[in-house]
């Protein structure tokens, strides 16, 4: 899962296996191991109607409603965006890049812009 944070905006991009895990378990997370403590970012299934975000003890938790997870897993839907207080949230599928990259993209979704 990739995270991009800029000011009051948080964007999370999930690979195919991460979308599957989210659909099967209701949760997916990643961590960056800093010297003093890890930074964790997580998506969890919620019973809420909208996306929610919290930041507690160096962990970003995005709550994604059950119906949104189901739609990400079962359809061509690319993602969802919402607002949690002042924070704009975007959760989306991670597509293969059009330009050249050294990053392993074998678990990314096929890019719809590359379809013939």
Buried (B, 14 or more C-beta within 10 A) or exposed (E): BBBEEEEEEBBBBBBBEBBBBBBEEBBBBBEEEEEEEEEBBBBBBBEEEBBBBEEEEBBBBBBBBEEBBEBBEEEEEEBBEBEBEEBBBBBBBBBBEEEEEEEEBEBBBEEEEEEE
